[in-house]
Amino acid sequence: MAVESGRTGPFAVKDTSRLIAEAGHGAEGDLKRAVSTLGLTSLGVGAVIGTGIFVVIGEGIGIAGPAVILSFALAALTCVFSALSYAELASSIPVSGSAYTYAYATLGELVAWIIGWDLILEYGVSVAAVAVGWGGNLNEFLDNTFGFALPDSIATSPEDGGVFNLPAVFIVLAVTAVLIRGVRETAQANIVMVGFKLLVLAFFIIVAFVAAFSVDNLSPFAPHGTSGVVDAAAIIFFAYIGFDAVSTGAEEAKNPKTGLPIAIVGSLLFCTAIYILVSVAAVGSLNATALQESDAPLAQALDEGAGISWAASLMAAGALVAITSVLLTVFYGQTRIFFAMARDGLMPRKIAVVNPNTGTPVVLTLVLGGLIAVLAALVPLSEIVKLVNIGTLFAFFLVNIGVIVLRRTHPDMERPFRVPFVPLFPILGMLLILYLVSRLPGETWVRFVVWMLLGLLVYYFYGRKHSRLQLEAAGGQGGLS
């Protein structure tokens, strides 16, 4: 394998043509190109629309009032620039690995390792945290619908006074089983769940506008002014995270050159439209004070605003399915990033062998599923989950840089989708990300730095010694190990 531009060692860059040619032709086996553009878009919608819209809207209203509508729009604008960059790189380098792979092609192996290590934490903790949330929503659904709930001893982690979180373990293992069966089955299951949660949200929007909407509830519109809108957007931003998971499926897309840009940008725009419609319907159906004090603001809006007493059960069911869909898509992304790193030799390559019958890395999926199940069952997540925020923003930042670098180093490469106004749009994306990162608490930064230092140690003692790129540059074989 050639080392681009004569760079060697930790700063060696993988040539984009070699990345593309290598995909599916390694000793690990071939991932199946079985996901349609609809399936990819559904992955994006599935990863984005989760508990955020069912719960975080109440917190946003508490900060911005009815102007939370503008907060949703501002948060979406922040994501758009990064989504455009993801779309260009995904269509140009249709290989598993997402931001990790793009960094390898533009900024070198060490930076690729850093972002890959970052994504392992981001996706892994996300899946565990969402699984814990699934358990809580399961109890809420059982209580609202049937009048009983699982005992705390088996429904909460030791952090919250329980012994272990059985529902969280169950859903992680169930999702693991679906992922093992195949990417086509994964995409089909996700489409069904996405359809259900969109029907629930459509029901909410229609009923809220027809039976409960009043312009009086919109006043005062922005009780805390512009600062309230911006502060709420910083929180709401994280309800949009997930569209980047689409890029992890690049190697399994039937038509990656056109399907990936449509799915990445399309899922973000579609979710934005849903979020804004839901926020308008919610703040117009019930006064802001009642919504911000509720743990289930959408159900509260239908209950008090429209007089639908069974709304809590419906919204709880919608949230449960929404969370399952998020789990499926984010965990899928986790396995494909780890797979790409293992194929490059930066992680043990044997663990990423693709099963010829299912077309999936079965052993890898089982190992990650087991580790995440333990994390969800026993480990306190209230603090480390904050690392998801900074990890995601870090990945977005590097993807924006990657577009600018690749335009300079490979100006003539095929780009089925191009970010307009480069470098302006990527720079705007980076500036908005820096602004949001600056609002994160100091302890989050400390934990992030500690995790990165640990990752550098792993790279020094393992990754650099087993890297296929380094072994081939040194005259080695870079074989399966």
LUMTORSE-568836 format. One record per residue (C-alpha): residue in three letters; y, z, x. Coordinates in pm, 1 decimal. Last residue first. Example, Ala and Ser with C-alpha at 12.3 -4.5 7.8 and 13.67 -1.06 7.14 Angstrom:
<rs>
Ser  -106.0  714.0  1367.0
Ala  -450.0  780.0  1230.0
</rs>
This chain:
<rs>
Ser  -1092.8  1334.5  -348.1
Leu  -1098.8  970.7  -454.1
Gly  -989.0  751.3  -167.8
Gly  -662.2  739.2  18.6
Gln  -824.9  525.3  287.9
Gly  -638.5  644.5  593.7
Gly  -418.1  432.8  821.8
Ala  -120.6  669.8  829.5
Ala  67.2  465.7  566.0
Glu  -251.2  467.4  358.9
Leu  -280.3  845.0  378.5
Gln  87.9  898.6  296.8
Leu  83.2  675.9  -10.8
Arg  -247.8  815.2  -127.5
Ser  -101.9  1166.7  -108.1
His  -373.2  1413.7  -5.4
Lys  -195.5  1590.7  283.1
Arg  149.9  1565.9  119.0
Gly  21.1  1724.1  -200.8
Tyr  -182.4  2013.2  -61.2
Phe  -8.5  2263.0  170.9
Tyr  343.4  2118.7  161.6
Tyr  328.4  2007.2  -201.7
Val  196.6  2345.4  -318.1
Leu  469.9  2520.8  -118.7
Leu  734.4  2292.6  -269.8
Gly  603.0  2378.2  -616.6
Leu  641.9  2750.5  -552.7
Leu  1001.6  2685.6  -449.2
Met  1054.8  2490.3  -773.2
Trp  916.3  2776.2  -984.1
Val  1145.6  3025.8  -807.9
Val  1447.0  2794.9  -857.8
Phe  1372.9  2765.6  -1230.1
Arg  1331.3  3141.1  -1269.6
Val  1668.9  3200.2  -1103.9
Trp  1839.3  2929.7  -1311.2
Thr  1710.1  3085.3  -1632.0
Glu  1837.9  3424.0  -1516.1
Gly  2187.2  3276.5  -1483.4
Pro  2215.6  3181.5  -1851.1
Leu  2245.9  2814.6  -1956.5
Arg  2595.6  2687.4  -2036.1
Ser  2631.9  2496.2  -1710.6
Val  2317.4  2301.2  -1798.2
Leu  2490.5  2164.4  -2108.5
Tyr  2787.7  2038.0  -1908.6
Leu  2565.5  1897.0  -1636.5
Ile  2373.5  1704.2  -1903.2
Leu  2694.8  1558.7  -2045.7
Leu  2799.1  1449.9  -1697.3
Met  2460.3  1292.1  -1628.2
Gly  2464.3  1090.4  -1950.3
Leu  2818.1  973.1  -1880.8
Ile  2700.0  862.8  -1536.0
Pro  2407.5  674.2  -1692.6
Phe  2649.8  497.4  -1930.7
Leu  2907.5  405.2  -1665.5
Pro  2666.3  273.8  -1399.7
Val  2571.4  51.4  -1578.9
Phe  2762.4  -76.5  -1883.5
Pro  2462.1  -157.5  -2101.9
Val  2115.6  -17.6  -2026.3
Arg  1880.4  -312.5  -1994.5
Phe  1556.1  -376.9  -2181.2
Pro  1298.5  -635.8  -2073.7
Arg  1406.8  -566.3  -1713.2
Glu  1228.2  -796.5  -1469.8
Met  1325.7  -722.4  -1111.6
Asp  1625.9  -906.5  -965.2
Pro  1853.4  -613.5  -877.6
His  1571.8  -413.3  -716.7
Thr  1737.1  -163.6  -477.8
Arg  2077.0  -154.5  -649.7
Arg  1966.2  -162.2  -1016.4
Leu  1683.1  72.2  -918.5
Val  1929.6  333.4  -790.2
Ile  2148.7  327.0  -1104.1
Val  1851.3  347.5  -1341.2
Gly  1693.2  626.3  -1136.5
Ile  2006.1  839.7  -1151.7
Asn  1980.5  843.5  -1531.7
Val  1612.1  932.7  -1503.1
Leu  1700.2  1212.9  -1260.1
Phe  1938.0  1377.8  -1507.3
Phe  1694.3  1350.7  -1798.1
Ala  1427.6  1527.4  -1592.1
Phe  1668.5  1808.0  -1499.6
Leu  1772.4  1842.6  -1865.6
Thr  1409.2  1884.0  -1965.8
Gly  1343.9  2147.3  -1701.6
Ile  1659.1  2339.7  -1790.1
Asn  1556.2  2367.8  -2153.7
Val  1187.0  2428.3  -2094.3
Leu  1274.3  2712.2  -1857.4
Lys  1393.3  2909.7  -2159.8
Val  1025.9  2934.5  -2258.3
Ile  982.5  3168.3  -1962.2
Glu  1170.5  3444.1  -2144.1
Ser  1010.4  3477.8  -2488.0
Leu  674.4  3349.6  -2366.7
Pro  480.6  3670.0  -2294.5
Val  127.5  3561.9  -2191.2
Leu  -180.1  3641.9  -2400.3
Ala  -288.4  3384.6  -2654.0
Ala  -47.8  3098.4  -2579.8
Leu  -110.5  3116.3  -2205.1
Val  -486.1  3138.8  -2256.2
Ala  -476.5  2834.3  -2485.4
Ile  -256.4  2652.0  -2232.3
Leu  -512.8  2705.4  -1956.0
Gly  -802.0  2591.2  -2173.9
Gly  -619.5  2282.1  -2298.2
Leu  -518.5  2189.8  -1942.4
Val  -880.4  2208.8  -1827.0
Leu  -1012.5  2019.1  -2129.8
Thr  -751.4  1743.9  -2099.3
Leu  -823.0  1696.7  -1728.6
Val  -1197.0  1682.4  -1791.0
Val  -1154.2  1423.8  -2067.4
Pro  -911.9  1182.5  -1898.8
Thr  -910.6  937.5  -2193.7
Gly  -1059.3  592.4  -2253.4
Thr  -1307.9  744.4  -2497.7
Asn  -1626.8  576.9  -2376.9
Pro  -1525.2  504.0  -2017.3
Asn  -1413.3  865.4  -1957.4
Val  -1110.1  846.9  -1730.9
Val  -1127.0  1044.2  -1405.5
Ala  -826.4  1276.4  -1373.3
Ile  -1001.3  1587.0  -1239.9
Lys  -1146.9  1391.7  -948.7
Arg  -799.0  1307.0  -820.6
Pro  -693.5  1660.3  -729.9
Met  -310.7  1659.7  -762.2
Leu  -66.6  1474.5  -536.0
Gly  -331.5  1206.4  -488.6
Asp  -136.5  931.0  -664.3
Arg  -398.4  923.6  -940.2
Ala  -357.6  1300.3  -974.0
Met  16.9  1268.8  -1029.0
Ala  -32.7  997.5  -1290.9
Phe  -297.9  1203.1  -1473.4
Phe  -75.2  1512.5  -1472.3
Ile  197.9  1306.4  -1641.3
Arg  -53.9  1163.9  -1888.7
Thr  -197.3  1506.4  -1979.9
Gln  145.1  1660.5  -2043.4
Gly  256.0  1369.9  -2262.4
Tyr  -46.5  1417.1  -2487.8
Phe  34.6  1788.7  -2505.4
Val  384.6  1695.2  -2623.3
Thr  251.0  1454.3  -2887.3
Leu  -17.1  1679.3  -3034.8
Leu  188.3  1997.3  -3030.8
Val  484.0  1824.9  -3195.6
Ser  256.5  1693.2  -3471.4
Thr  111.6  2039.1  -3526.6
Ile  465.3  2181.1  -3547.4
Ala  563.2  1932.1  -3816.2
Val  245.7  2004.9  -4012.9
Leu  325.1  2376.0  -4018.4
Ala  694.7  2315.2  -4088.8
Gly  611.0  2098.1  -4389.4
Ala  368.1  2359.2  -4521.5
Ala  634.1  2628.6  -4480.1
Met  886.0  2404.0  -4657.2
Leu  649.7  2357.5  -4951.9
Ser  562.5  2725.7  -4974.1
Ala  926.6  2833.2  -4954.1
Ala  1028.0  2578.4  -5218.8
Trp  805.8  2742.4  -5480.4
Ser  1105.3  2914.6  -5641.0
Ile  1302.4  2597.4  -5700.9
Gly  1639.7  2713.3  -5836.3
Ala  1841.1  2431.5  -5677.4
Gly  2081.4  2635.9  -5465.3
Glu  1895.4  2966.6  -5446.6
Asp  1542.9  2839.1  -5386.7
Leu  1625.4  2493.1  -5253.8
Ala  1880.2  2619.9  -5001.4
Gln  1660.1  2916.3  -4908.9
Ala  1367.2  2684.8  -4835.0
Leu  1592.4  2485.9  -4603.7
Pro  1731.0  2800.0  -4438.8
Ala  1394.9  2963.4  -4355.9
Asp  1484.1  3266.4  -4142.2
Ser  1797.8  3307.5  -4355.0
Glu  2122.5  3470.5  -4241.6
Gln  2281.9  3141.4  -4138.0
Leu  2204.7  2981.9  -4473.2
Ala  2349.0  3263.0  -4684.4
Thr  2672.9  3266.6  -4485.3
Ala  2706.0  2887.0  -4491.2
Asn  2715.0  2862.5  -4869.1
Leu  2430.3  2677.4  -5034.4
Ser  2358.3  2319.7  -5138.5
Gly  2628.5  2132.3  -4945.9
Val  2535.9  2295.1  -4616.7
Ala  2171.2  2194.9  -4664.5
Ala  2222.2  1837.6  -4788.7
Val  2465.1  1758.6  -4506.8
Ser  2226.7  1911.4  -4250.8
Val  1927.5  1721.1  -4390.7
Leu  2114.3  1389.2  -4385.0
Ile  2234.7  1455.7  -4029.9
Tyr  1887.5  1547.0  -3906.9
Ile  1721.6  1246.9  -4073.1
Ala  1976.6  1002.7  -3925.9
Thr  1936.3  1161.0  -3582.1
Cys  1558.1  1140.2  -3611.8
Phe  1582.8  766.3  -3678.0
Leu  1822.6  713.8  -3387.9
Leu  1596.7  905.1  -3147.1
Ser  1279.5  733.9  -3271.4
Gly  1443.0  392.0  -3237.9
Val  1568.6  449.9  -2884.4
Ile  1228.4  549.1  -2749.3
Ala  1009.8  339.1  -2981.8
Ile  1212.4  18.1  -2957.7
Pro  1242.9  53.1  -2579.8
Leu  865.4  117.4  -2549.8
Gly  748.5  -160.3  -2780.8
Thr  933.4  -445.7  -2612.2
Lys  794.9  -437.1  -2258.5
Pro  513.9  -198.7  -2347.4
Asn  322.2  -429.1  -2584.6
Lys  -14.8  -267.3  -2654.7
Ala  103.8  69.1  -2522.1
Glu  -152.8  273.2  -2332.5
Glu  11.1  258.2  -1989.5
Ala  354.2  340.5  -2131.0
Gly  230.8  648.8  -2316.8
Thr  432.7  890.8  -2103.7
Ser  745.5  698.5  -2207.4
Val  707.9  817.1  -2567.7
Ala  730.7  1179.9  -2451.6
Asp  1098.7  1114.1  -2373.2
Phe  1172.2  1126.2  -2746.5
Gly  1072.8  1491.9  -2734.5
Ile  1391.7  1694.4  -2711.0
Tyr  1615.8  1643.3  -3013.4
Ala  1596.6  2002.1  -3143.8
Phe  1702.9  2106.3  -2794.2
Phe  2045.3  1956.9  -2848.5
Ile  2092.9  2190.4  -3146.0
Ile  2175.7  2478.4  -2912.4
Ala  2438.9  2293.8  -2707.7
Ala  2558.4  2125.7  -3029.6
Ala  2627.4  2469.5  -3180.6
Asp  2854.2  2554.6  -2888.8
Val  3037.1  2221.8  -2926.4
Val  3098.3  2262.9  -3301.1
Gly  3207.2  2624.7  -3259.1
Ser  3446.3  2528.2  -2978.3
Thr  3601.3  2263.3  -3203.3
Gly  3706.0  2514.4  -3465.5
His  3533.1  2837.9  -3555.8
Pro  3563.2  2806.1  -3935.1
Ala  3485.6  2431.8  -3925.2
Phe  3438.6  2313.7  -4285.8
Pro  3594.8  2604.0  -4472.1
Ser  3486.4  2479.9  -4719.2
Leu  3171.5  2270.1  -4736.2
Asn  3013.5  2488.0  -5007.4
Asp  3286.6  2383.6  -5248.9
Val  3166.6  2023.9  -5214.5
Ser  2864.7  2116.8  -5427.3
Phe  2507.0  1989.4  -5390.2
Ala  2234.5  2172.9  -5582.8
Ala  2033.5  1950.3  -5814.9
Val  2074.7  1588.6  -5705.4
Phe  2179.0  1625.5  -5340.7
Ala  1941.4  1913.0  -5265.9
Val  1655.7  1755.5  -5458.6
Ile  1685.7  1424.3  -5271.9
Ile  1727.3  1578.1  -4924.6
Phe  1447.8  1833.7  -4967.3
Phe  1203.0  1574.6  -5099.9
Ala  1289.0  1345.8  -4808.2
Leu  1222.6  1638.0  -4570.1
Val  879.5  1696.2  -4724.2
Leu  801.9  1322.0  -4720.6
Leu  905.7  1307.1  -4354.8
Lys  669.4  1595.2  -4280.6
Phe  381.5  1411.2  -4444.4
Gly  443.4  1075.6  -4278.0
Val  469.7  1238.1  -3935.2
Met  136.1  1409.2  -3993.3
Val  -37.1  1083.6  -4089.8
Ile  119.5  893.8  -3797.9
Asn  9.4  1169.4  -3559.4
Ala  -353.3  1144.5  -3664.3
Gln  -341.6  767.0  -3609.1
Ala  -180.2  802.2  -3265.1
Thr  -439.8  1055.0  -3151.0
Glu  -725.2  843.7  -3287.0
Arg  -595.5  543.5  -3092.8
Val  -544.2  758.8  -2781.1
Gly  -905.1  871.7  -2780.5
Arg  -1144.9  1149.0  -2878.2
Ile  -1021.2  1380.8  -2603.6
Leu  -675.8  1408.1  -2757.7
Val  -822.0  1515.4  -3093.0
Ala  -1034.8  1787.0  -2929.7
Thr  -736.6  1920.2  -2732.8
Val  -536.4  1937.6  -3056.5
Ala  -805.8  2158.7  -3208.9
Leu  -821.1  2373.5  -2894.6
Val  -444.3  2428.8  -2900.6
Ile  -452.3  2495.4  -3275.1
Phe  -725.7  2759.0  -3246.2
Val  -568.6  2940.0  -2950.5
Ala  -237.3  2972.0  -3134.4
Pro  -416.3  3092.7  -3449.8
Leu  -602.2  3359.8  -3246.0
Asn  -296.4  3515.6  -3081.1
Phe  -431.7  3806.9  -2879.2
Val  -429.4  4186.7  -2901.1
Gly  -111.7  4225.9  -3103.4
Gly  208.3  4423.3  -3041.5
Asp  456.7  4139.0  -2996.2
Glu  411.1  4090.2  -2621.3
Pro  39.1  4149.3  -2669.7
Ser  33.7  3815.0  -2855.9
Thr  36.7  3784.5  -3232.6
Ala  -210.5  3675.1  -3503.4
Ile  -523.3  3867.2  -3403.1
Ser  -382.8  4221.8  -3401.7
Asp  -103.2  4121.5  -3640.1
Pro  -347.3  4091.0  -3930.6
Leu  -366.7  3746.4  -4093.2
Ala  -151.4  3700.1  -4401.1
Phe  -182.8  3737.7  -4777.8
Gly  4.6  3630.9  -5089.8
Phe  -155.9  3289.1  -5133.8
Thr  132.4  3044.0  -5099.4
Asn  418.8  3238.3  -4944.9
Asp  195.1  3467.2  -4737.3
Leu  -41.3  3193.2  -4622.0
Phe  254.4  2967.9  -4529.6
Glu  429.7  3248.3  -4340.7
Asn  107.7  3334.5  -4159.0
Leu  62.2  2972.0  -4056.3
Asn  427.9  2959.3  -3951.1
Gly  373.4  3244.1  -3706.5
Gly  61.8  3081.1  -3565.1
Trp  242.0  2748.7  -3525.6
Gly  521.6  2925.7  -3338.5
Val  266.3  3052.0  -3085.9
Ala  137.4  2695.2  -3053.7
Val  495.3  2574.3  -3001.0
Ala  532.4  2822.2  -2714.3
Ala  205.9  2714.3  -2552.1
Val  286.6  2343.3  -2588.0
Ser  638.4  2390.1  -2454.3
Val  514.9  2604.5  -2164.6
Gly  282.9  2322.9  -2058.1
Tyr  535.8  2044.8  -2115.6
Glu  819.4  2202.3  -1918.4
Leu  599.5  2356.7  -1649.4
Ile  411.9  2035.5  -1573.7
Leu  742.2  1849.9  -1608.0
Asp  900.1  2053.3  -1326.0
Trp  603.3  1990.4  -1098.2
Gly  639.1  1619.5  -1174.5
Ile  1014.7  1638.8  -1110.5
Ile  959.4  1804.8  -774.3
Trp  671.9  1572.6  -684.2
Ala  882.8  1267.1  -762.0
Val  1165.6  1411.3  -550.8
Leu  920.8  1452.0  -261.9
Glu  767.4  1108.7  -314.0
Gly  1087.2  906.5  -307.8
Leu  1407.6  853.4  -503.8
Thr  1356.7  521.0  -680.6
Ala  994.3  431.5  -750.9
Tyr  860.7  786.9  -718.6
Ala  1145.8  909.3  -940.5
Tyr  1045.0  661.7  -1210.8
Thr  683.5  779.3  -1189.4
Tyr  777.2  1145.7  -1233.2
Ala  1026.3  1062.6  -1510.4
Ser  747.2  913.8  -1725.1
Gly  404.8  949.5  -1564.0
Ser  202.2  662.5  -1705.2
Val  309.3  309.1  -1606.1
Pro  519.1  48.7  -1787.3
Ile  775.0  16.0  -1503.2
Ser  1045.4  -217.6  -1642.5
Ser  995.8  -123.4  -2008.6
Ala  979.2  248.3  -1927.1
Leu  1273.7  228.4  -1686.4
Glu  1504.4  56.6  -1933.9
Ala  1403.1  272.9  -2230.4
Tyr  1432.7  597.9  -2033.6
Ser  1786.4  500.2  -1934.9
Leu  1876.4  422.8  -2295.7
Ala  1729.6  756.1  -2406.8
Ser  1935.9  937.1  -2141.7
Phe  2256.7  784.2  -2276.7
Val  2155.4  857.9  -2636.3
Cys  2073.3  1224.6  -2578.9
Thr  2433.0  1347.9  -2553.7
Leu  2525.5  1136.1  -2854.4
Ala  2247.2  1306.0  -3050.8
Ala  2388.9  1649.4  -2964.6
Leu  2732.6  1534.9  -3083.4
Ala  2593.4  1403.9  -3414.4
Phe  2401.8  1726.7  -3480.2
Ser  2712.6  1927.8  -3395.5
Leu  2916.9  1714.4  -3635.1
Ile  2690.0  1817.9  -3923.0
Val  2711.7  2175.1  -3792.4
Ala  3066.6  2144.2  -3924.3
Pro  2936.3  2332.0  -4230.0
Gly  2971.9  2650.0  -4021.4
Ala  2977.8  2597.6  -3644.3
Ile  2807.2  2906.0  -3498.5
Gly  2613.9  3045.3  -3795.2
Ile  2546.5  2689.7  -3910.6
Gly  2373.5  2619.5  -3579.0
Glu  2150.7  2923.5  -3616.9
Gly  2049.1  2807.8  -3964.6
Ile  1983.5  2454.0  -3839.3
Val  1747.7  2603.0  -3583.7
Val  1481.1  2674.1  -3848.6
Phe  1340.8  2371.8  -4034.2
Ile  1526.3  2114.3  -3825.4
Gly  1412.4  2263.6  -3497.5
Thr  1065.7  2361.2  -3619.3
Gly  949.9  2009.3  -3547.8
Ile  1103.9  1663.7  -3559.4
Val  1123.7  1546.5  -3199.8
Ala  762.3  1509.1  -3081.5
Gly  637.2  1347.8  -3402.0
Val  935.8  1115.0  -3418.5
Gly  864.5  997.5  -3064.6
Leu  491.4  967.3  -3119.6
Ser  561.6  782.0  -3444.8
Thr  767.9  532.6  -3249.4
Leu  473.8  478.2  -3016.2
Gly  232.1  434.2  -3307.8
Leu  465.7  190.6  -3478.5
Thr  497.5  -3.7  -3152.0
Ser  117.6  -17.4  -3135.7
Val  -104.0  206.9  -2923.6
Ala  -438.0  74.8  -2792.8
Arg  -386.6  -20.1  -2430.7
Lys  -680.9  181.0  -2300.8
Leu  -651.1  392.4  -1985.8
Asp  -854.4  247.3  -1700.8
Gly  -1062.2  437.0  -1449.2
Glu  -1006.1  709.9  -1191.2
Ala  -1105.2  487.1  -898.8
Gly  -785.3  292.9  -943.0
His  -722.7  -32.9  -1124.0
Gly  -565.4  91.7  -1446.1
Ala  -215.4  110.5  -1303.7
Glu  -212.6  -11.7  -943.9
Ala  -44.5  -342.8  -1022.7
Ile  243.3  -169.8  -1202.8
Leu  302.6  84.4  -929.2
Arg  262.0  -187.6  -665.7
Ser  531.6  -399.8  -828.9
Thr  760.3  -94.8  -846.5
Asp  729.9  -19.4  -473.9
Lys  646.8  343.5  -412.0
Val  917.7  521.6  -215.3
Ala  856.7  726.6  98.1
Phe  1084.3  1031.0  128.5
Pro  806.4  1284.7  189.1
Gly  676.4  1082.3  484.8
Thr  793.2  727.2  536.6
Arg  1082.6  504.0  440.3
Gly  1056.8  153.0  579.2
Ser  1239.5  1.7  280.9
Glu  930.0  31.7  57.7
Val  607.1  165.9  194.1
Ala  337.4  -90.8  139.8
Met  0.0  0.0  0.0
</rs>
